[in-house]
Amino acid sequence: MRASDRVILLGLLSSLLERVPTRSVRLVIFNLDQQKILLRQDAFAPNALGRVAQALNGTELGLWITTCCRTPTATWVFSPA
């Protein structure tokens, strides 16, 4: 994942956490292409955004979308780890 994409996603998540009135947030980050969970955390707080950045490092966004567009009849199965 490009650094600029990671900054955008982290900014969106941070803004969402600031604006949504909630007592607790469960965050699950998953990679549909690899069908695996990259990060799962209950009681997620903004001070844990560094863990999100680490989970996003090395992911290749866009590959799944390209493959998806080439095979519109493909089916996906996602089972949590």
N, C-alpha and C positions, 0 to 999 in steps of 0.2 A: 504494500500500500504506500502510495506517495505521502510524503510528510504533510503536504498541503491538504490532502483528503483527511488524514488523521486529525489535523487541527480543526477542520470544519466539523467532523463528527464529534470531537470532544467539546467544541463550543456549543453545538446543538444540544448535547446531553447536559452540559452545565446549565444552559439557559432553561431547559425543560425542568431540571431539578429545582431551580430558583422559582419558577412560575407556578408549578403544580403544588397545590396545598395537599400535603400528605404526611402521614406520620412515619411511614416506612416504604422503601422502594426495593423491590427484588429486580436485579439486573441480570439478564442472560444475554450473552453475546454468542452468536453461533455462525458458523460458516456453512451455508447450504451446499456449496460445491463439495466440501470434504465430509459433509454430514456429521459434524462434531461441534460440541460446545467449546468455545474458546475461553469463556469466563462465566461463572455463575456465582452470584453473591447476594445473600439476603441482607437486609438492612444496609443497603448501599448508601454511601454519603459522598458528597462532592470531594472530600479529601482523599478519596480512593480513585480519582481520575487517572493517576499514574498507573494503576493496575490495568485500567482500560487501554491506555496507550501501549502497554507491554503486550496485552492480548492481541492488539491490532497489528503489531509489528510482524512483518513477514506475510501478512495475508495479501492475496492478490485479487482485489475487487475487479470486476469487469470480466474476468475469465468466465465466470458462471453465467453472466448476462450474455456474453457472446455465444457461448455454447447453447444457452436456452433459446436464443433467437434462431439459431441454425436448425434446431430440432424442436419445432413447436409442439409436437405430439409427445414429447418426452414426459415421463412421470418421475416424480421425486419421492423418495421415502426418507423421512427424518425420524430417527429414534434417539431420544436423549440418552446421554452416557450415564 
